[in-house]
Amino acid sequence: MWRRCLLAWEDESVTECSALLHNIILQDHIIDKWKWLLDPIHVYSVRGAYQFLTAANAPIDRGLIDNVCHKQVPL
């Protein structure tokens, strides 16, 4: 349940995220934790993600760079 009605692009993002996570099963007896594989100590940082996304040799779709600084995100 969302605190407000989602905008069309937000709703589309939620649908995409749900599709990616639909087959994930969490289990009570297994410790679940995130690992950020782009950092040697596995700690996420916005700076590290930005550096990866804007690096000339980053193995990603260069069209994604347009979304790095999404103008529709509120301050």
N, CA, C and O of each residue as an XYZ file, in Angstrom:
300
protein
N       0.849     -1.170      0.000
C       0.000      0.000      0.000
C       0.897      1.236      0.000
O       1.821      1.332      0.807
N       0.630      2.168     -0.891
C       1.435      3.373     -1.037
C       0.769      4.544     -0.313
O      -0.456      4.596     -0.202
N       1.580      5.479      0.177
C       1.047      6.654      0.872
C       0.313      7.593     -0.079
O      -0.556      8.353      0.350
N       0.646      7.549     -1.338
C      -0.014      8.388     -2.330
C      -0.178      7.595     -3.618
O       0.429      6.537     -3.786
N      -0.991      8.104     -4.516
C      -1.143      7.454     -5.822
C       0.161      7.582     -6.598
O       0.785      8.643     -6.613
N       0.562      6.498     -7.238
C       1.804      6.522     -8.003
C       1.591      7.193     -9.347
O       0.519      7.096     -9.945
N       2.630      7.877     -9.811
C       2.619      8.425    -11.160
C       2.785      7.275    -12.143
O       3.183      6.179    -11.748
N       2.490      7.506    -13.404
C       2.541      6.429    -14.405
C       3.919      5.790    -14.468
O       4.024      4.565    -14.515
N       4.985      6.597    -14.470
C       6.333      6.032    -14.570
C       6.717      5.273    -13.303
O       7.472      4.303    -13.366
N       6.200      5.709    -12.148
C       6.474      4.995    -10.900
C       5.761      3.646    -10.896
O       6.323      2.634    -10.476
N       4.526      3.646    -11.366
C       3.752      2.414    -11.421
C       4.431      1.397    -12.337
O       4.468      0.204    -12.036
N       4.961      1.878    -13.443
C       5.682      1.002    -14.375
C       6.933      0.425    -13.718
O       7.244     -0.751    -13.904
N       7.655      1.247    -12.947
C       8.851      0.778    -12.243
C       8.515     -0.279    -11.201
O       9.235     -1.267    -11.057
N       7.415     -0.069    -10.471
C       6.976     -1.043     -9.467
C       6.627     -2.368    -10.135
O       6.957     -3.433     -9.615
N       5.969     -2.305    -11.272
C       5.610     -3.516    -12.008
C       6.859     -4.269    -12.457
O       6.925     -5.493    -12.345
N       7.851     -3.533    -12.968
C       9.112     -4.155    -13.391
C       9.834     -4.795    -12.210
O      10.348     -5.908    -12.316
N       9.871     -4.085    -11.086
C      10.529     -4.615     -9.886
C       9.822     -5.869     -9.388
O      10.475     -6.846     -9.020
N       8.504     -5.848     -9.374
C       7.729     -7.015     -8.936
C       7.996     -8.219     -9.822
O       8.081     -9.347     -9.336
N       8.127     -7.979    -11.126
C       8.405     -9.072    -12.055
C       9.780     -9.683    -11.774
O       9.951    -10.898    -11.873
N      10.753     -8.848    -11.425
C      12.098     -9.348    -11.117
C      12.127    -10.163     -9.825
O      12.916    -11.098     -9.693
N      11.270     -9.807     -8.879
C      11.288    -10.446     -7.562
C      10.224    -11.516     -7.366
O      10.115    -12.074     -6.274
N       9.442    -11.816     -8.389
C       8.301    -12.712     -8.200
C       8.681    -14.129     -7.766
O       7.876    -14.795     -7.115
N       9.867    -14.607     -8.101
C      10.237    -15.977     -7.741
C      11.211    -16.044     -6.555
O      11.795    -17.096     -6.296
N      11.387    -14.934     -5.840
C      12.263    -14.909     -4.669
C      11.493    -15.434     -3.459
O      10.377    -14.998     -3.176
N      12.113    -16.375     -2.755
C      11.489    -16.952     -1.561
C      12.419    -16.711     -0.379
O      13.563    -17.163     -0.382
N      11.929    -16.002      0.625
C      12.709    -15.773      1.838
C      12.440    -16.898      2.821
O      11.309    -17.365      2.952
N      13.491    -17.328      3.511
C      13.360    -18.423      4.461
C      13.799    -17.952      5.841
O      14.805    -17.253      5.973
N      13.045    -18.334      6.868
C      13.311    -17.881      8.234
C      14.662    -18.338      8.770
O      15.299    -17.592      9.513
N      15.116    -19.526      8.422
C      16.317    -20.092      9.024
C      17.602    -19.721      8.270
O      18.678    -20.203      8.626
N      17.512    -18.887      7.250
C      18.684    -18.475      6.479
C      18.852    -16.970      6.620
O      17.910    -16.208      6.404
N      20.073    -16.544      6.990
C      20.350    -15.116      7.124
C      20.416    -14.499      5.736
O      21.125    -14.984      4.854
N      19.671    -13.431      5.562
C      19.593    -12.746      4.282
C      20.315    -11.409      4.391
O      20.016    -10.614      5.282
N      21.268    -11.152      3.488
C      21.938     -9.861      3.509
C      22.359     -9.473      2.103
O      22.549    -10.321      1.231
N      22.499     -8.178      1.907
C      22.906     -7.643      0.620
C      24.425     -7.587      0.541
O      25.094     -7.384      1.553
N      24.975     -7.769     -0.668
C      26.397     -7.592     -0.925
C      26.543     -6.700     -2.140
O      25.937     -6.964     -3.179
N      27.331     -5.654     -2.027
C      27.603     -4.760     -3.143
C      28.914     -5.234     -3.769
O      29.988     -4.993     -3.218
N      28.830     -5.898     -4.901
C      29.984     -6.537     -5.501
C      30.946     -5.575     -6.199
O      32.036     -5.984     -6.599
N      30.566     -4.316     -6.351
C      31.452     -3.355     -6.997
C      32.463     -2.744     -6.041
O      33.331     -1.982     -6.465
N      32.365     -3.067     -4.759
C      33.272     -2.520     -3.753
C      33.987     -3.676     -3.061
O      33.354     -4.683     -2.745
N      35.299     -3.554     -2.819
C      36.037     -4.668     -2.203
C      35.540     -5.067     -0.813
O      35.668     -6.228     -0.424
N      34.973     -4.117     -0.059
C      34.449     -4.485      1.261
C      32.942     -4.655      1.241
O      32.308     -4.756      2.292
N      32.359     -4.687      0.031
C      30.934     -4.960     -0.180
C      30.008     -3.949      0.482
O      28.921     -4.309      0.934
N      30.428     -2.684      0.545
C      29.605     -1.631      1.124
C      29.112     -0.731      0.006
O      29.909     -0.214     -0.777
N      27.794     -0.540     -0.070
C      27.215      0.315     -1.099
C      27.427      1.779     -0.759
O      27.315      2.186      0.398
N      27.734      2.567     -1.786
C      27.755      4.015     -1.636
C      27.221      4.621     -2.924
O      27.406      4.067     -4.007
N      26.562      5.755     -2.794
C      26.056      6.445     -3.975
C      27.229      6.847     -4.858
O      27.154      6.755     -6.084
N      28.305      7.289     -4.233
C      29.498      7.688     -4.989
C      30.032      6.531     -5.826
O      30.349      6.706     -7.003
N      30.132      5.353     -5.221
C      30.626      4.183     -5.944
C      29.727      3.790     -7.100
O      30.212      3.447     -8.178
N      28.415      3.839     -6.882
C      27.472      3.513     -7.952
C      27.558      4.531     -9.076
O      27.533      4.163    -10.250
N      27.661      5.822     -8.722
C      27.774      6.874     -9.728
C      29.049      6.704    -10.544
O      29.022      6.829    -11.768
N      30.165      6.421     -9.877
C      31.434      6.221    -10.583
C      31.343      5.042    -11.537
O      31.863      5.103    -12.651
N      30.690      3.971    -11.112
C      30.535      2.810    -11.984
C      29.684      3.146    -13.199
O      30.041      2.806    -14.327
N      28.560      3.812    -12.968
C      27.634      4.118    -14.055
C      28.198      5.115    -15.061
O      27.848      5.072    -16.240
N      29.066      6.011    -14.604
C      29.592      7.035    -15.499
C      30.971      6.698    -16.054
O      31.516      7.466    -16.848
N      31.543      5.573    -15.657
C      32.856      5.166    -16.179
C      32.726      4.834    -17.664
O      31.755      4.207    -18.088
N      33.709      5.260    -18.443
C      33.680      5.047    -19.892
C      33.691      3.562    -20.250
O      33.130      3.174    -21.274
N      34.314      2.737    -19.432
C      34.431      1.313    -19.746
C      33.435      0.440    -18.986
O      33.593     -0.779    -18.938
N      32.408      1.057    -18.390
C      31.416      0.293    -17.637
C      30.649     -0.635    -18.579
O      30.160     -0.188    -19.617
N      30.536     -1.926    -18.230
C      29.853     -2.894    -19.104
C      28.329     -2.842    -18.959
O      27.695     -3.846    -18.636
N      27.752     -1.667    -19.200
C      26.304     -1.510    -19.091
C      25.770     -0.832    -20.336
O      26.527     -0.287    -21.139
N      24.478     -0.874    -20.482
C      23.807     -0.186    -21.579
C      23.985      1.316    -21.377
O      23.510      1.862    -20.381
N      24.651      1.981    -22.291
C      24.926      3.403    -22.133
C      23.641      4.236    -22.089
O      23.673      5.376    -21.625
N      22.530      3.703    -22.554
C      21.264      4.408    -22.470
C      20.800      4.585    -21.035
O      19.980      5.460    -20.755
N      21.310      3.770    -20.121
C      20.927      3.885    -18.712
C      21.497      5.137    -18.061
O      20.984      5.593    -17.040
N      22.551      5.692    -18.642
C      23.186      6.874    -18.057
C      22.197      8.036    -17.974
O      22.300      8.870    -17.076
N      21.243      8.097    -18.900
C      20.249      9.169    -18.872
C      19.435      9.147    -17.585
O      18.879     10.175    -17.202
N      19.349      8.008    -16.910
C      18.569      7.890    -15.685
C      19.384      8.090    -14.419
O      18.837      8.003    -13.319
N      20.690      8.358    -14.547
C      21.529      8.528    -13.351
C      21.047      9.719    -12.533
O      20.911      9.612    -11.314
N      20.794     10.828    -13.165
C      20.264     12.008    -12.466
C      18.855     12.237    -12.983
O      18.632     13.085    -13.847
N      17.921     11.492    -12.459
C      16.528     11.553    -12.913
C      15.911     12.869    -12.451
O      15.808     13.117    -11.250
N      15.508     13.697    -13.380
C      15.007     15.030    -13.071
C      13.664     15.028    -12.361
O      13.287     16.049    -11.785
N      12.925     13.921    -12.378
C      11.608     13.903    -11.765
C      11.642     13.470    -10.295
O      10.591     13.362     -9.662
N      12.803     13.227     -9.760
C      12.919     12.846     -8.361
C      12.833     14.122     -7.507
O      13.580     15.071     -7.749
N      11.938     14.158     -6.520
C      11.826     15.375     -5.693
C      13.082     15.621     -4.872
O      13.804     14.684     -4.530
N      13.335     16.877     -4.562
C      14.513     17.224     -3.757
C      14.381     16.689     -2.349
O      15.277     16.883     -1.527
